[in-house]
Amino acid sequence: MDSLETELERARALDESDLADAIETIGFECTRCGACCKAESACGEGGESDGPVDGSGEQSNSAETDAEPHTATVFPDEIRQLQATGEYDFRDVARPMPYGLADGPDGPEGETFEWALQTDDCGDCTFYAEGDDGTGACTVHGDRPLICRTYPFSVALGGTSQPMGDAVDEAGMVRAHECEGLGRDISRADAEELAAALKERAVRELTEAIGVRDNYRPVDQSAGQVVVHDSEGAKRPDGSPYE
């Protein structure tokens, strides 16, 4: 695979018009089904969403679910932006990315890279709301992270994320992932808006990956602790620096 720096230059050179052409070819219209905001299976009976998991990844009350929690990468500055929308605590917005953590006697422990949007007891994004008619909505739609702005698309560059499994369609550099809104007509204006966000996300993901790599320093972990490495250094689950 090419170096992250090489991939970053390729991301910066992406032609937004070409990306928009590809998005138009694939087609997309959001149906507000909420599938991209929810856990992979339904919350168990009696486990209605009423609170987030804590900063270590543990659920905050006794509601149980067999769902695979919604996992969407969120960058440090995006976390701060979301915090500002409602004066949220860091842990109201983000949780340690679960990959790389192990189950210890007192809960998750170990080190991981990057942050995921916080989830509720059902494993759904904590900012997801569903109306009586089943239509989904994002309560922070205007400030939603780039991963949410661009779903279900990604670009075929090394070092960038491929959300929700393998691609189900592709055109040029654009990959499309599982979504019931694929194949629907999209206006040129909407395709161009998506293309601009998709290029921005590719650049940001690679910039962040380089920052994580360059700022990574092994830390002396005590049993039962979680350490998160992002582009700003090692942090605790509450976002504070790990010293």
Disulfide bonds with the S-S distance in Angstrom:
Cys43-Cys122 2.45
